[in-house]
Amino acid sequence: MLPIGIPEALMSLTPNAEWSMIGSDINWLDSEQTEPTQAEIDAEVIKLQAEYDSQAYARNRKAEYDQLNQFEMQFDDDRDGTTTWVDTINEIKGRHPKP
């Protein structure tokens, strides 16, 4: 799990805003955008973390898909009349189902 924090929340809430952060202290430098409240930042952190967590299955699938030589598997299946590629993809999807 990737922890989502204040920097990600600020970037989401106020794209292109100017600010700096030392430790957990935010130094708001932007005169055009209003600094979000702590409650807004906290709510955005929760929302972004939930969005990230909900995509764990996709990241896990991709990691396994990337290890396959899918074009060669598809070519071999076409040539040999087999279903190795489809079977492998279905196994990966079975290990990492959508929520």
C-alpha positions as CSV (number, residue, x, y, z in Angstrom):
1,M,0.0,0.0,0.0
2,L,1.3,3.4,-1.0
3,P,0.6,5.9,1.7
4,I,-1.1,9.0,0.4
5,G,-0.2,12.2,2.3
6,I,-0.6,15.9,2.5
7,P,1.5,16.6,-0.6
8,E,-0.7,14.4,-2.8
9,A,-3.8,16.0,-1.3
10,L,-2.6,19.5,-1.9
11,M,-1.6,18.7,-5.5
12,S,-5.1,17.2,-6.0
13,L,-7.0,20.0,-4.4
14,T,-5.0,22.9,-5.7
15,P,-3.2,22.0,-8.9
16,N,-0.3,24.3,-9.8
17,A,-0.5,26.1,-6.4
18,E,2.8,27.2,-4.9
19,W,3.6,25.9,-1.4
20,S,6.4,24.3,0.5
21,M,6.4,21.8,3.3
22,I,8.9,21.2,6.1
23,G,8.0,18.2,8.1
24,S,4.2,18.5,8.4
25,D,4.2,22.3,8.3
26,I,2.7,23.8,5.1
27,N,4.0,27.1,4.0
28,W,1.4,28.5,1.6
29,L,3.1,30.7,-1.1
30,D,0.2,31.0,-3.6
31,S,-1.6,34.3,-3.8
32,E,-4.1,33.1,-6.4
33,Q,-5.4,30.0,-4.8
34,T,-6.8,29.7,-1.3
35,E,-5.1,27.3,1.0
36,P,-7.3,24.3,1.8
37,T,-8.4,23.7,5.4
38,Q,-7.0,20.8,7.4
39,A,-10.4,19.1,7.2
40,E,-10.3,19.4,3.4
41,I,-6.8,18.0,3.2
42,D,-7.7,15.1,5.5
43,A,-10.8,14.3,3.5
44,E,-8.8,14.4,0.2
45,V,-6.1,12.1,1.7
46,I,-8.8,9.6,2.6
47,K,-10.4,9.9,-0.8
48,L,-7.1,9.5,-2.7
49,Q,-6.0,6.5,-0.5
50,A,-9.3,4.8,-1.2
51,E,-8.9,5.3,-4.9
52,Y,-5.3,4.0,-4.9
53,D,-6.3,1.0,-2.7
54,S,-9.2,0.1,-5.0
55,Q,-6.8,-0.3,-7.9
56,A,-4.5,-2.9,-6.2
57,Y,-5.9,-5.7,-8.3
58,A,-5.0,-3.8,-11.5
59,R,-1.4,-3.2,-10.3
60,N,-1.1,-6.8,-9.3
61,R,-2.4,-8.0,-12.7
62,K,-0.1,-5.7,-14.6
63,A,2.9,-7.0,-12.7
64,E,2.1,-10.5,-13.8
65,Y,1.1,-9.5,-17.4
66,D,4.4,-7.8,-17.8
67,Q,6.2,-11.0,-17.2
68,L,4.5,-12.8,-20.0
69,N,5.5,-12.8,-23.7
70,Q,1.9,-12.4,-24.7
71,F,2.5,-11.9,-28.5
72,E,4.5,-15.1,-28.6
73,M,1.8,-16.9,-26.5
74,Q,-0.9,-15.7,-28.9
75,F,1.1,-16.7,-32.0
76,D,1.8,-20.2,-30.5
77,D,-1.8,-20.7,-29.6
78,D,-2.9,-19.7,-33.1
79,R,-0.3,-22.0,-34.7
80,D,-0.9,-24.9,-32.3
81,G,-4.7,-24.6,-31.8
82,T,-4.1,-24.2,-28.0
83,T,-5.5,-21.8,-25.4
84,T,-2.4,-21.2,-23.3
85,W,-2.6,-17.4,-23.5
86,V,-6.3,-17.2,-22.6
87,D,-5.9,-19.8,-19.8
88,T,-2.9,-17.8,-18.3
89,I,-4.8,-14.5,-18.5
90,N,-7.8,-16.1,-16.8
91,E,-5.6,-17.6,-14.1
92,I,-4.1,-14.1,-13.4
93,K,-7.5,-12.5,-13.3
94,G,-8.6,-15.3,-10.9
95,R,-5.8,-14.5,-8.5
96,H,-6.5,-10.8,-8.7
97,P,-10.2,-10.3,-9.1
98,K,-11.8,-6.9,-9.4
99,P,-13.4,-5.8,-6.1
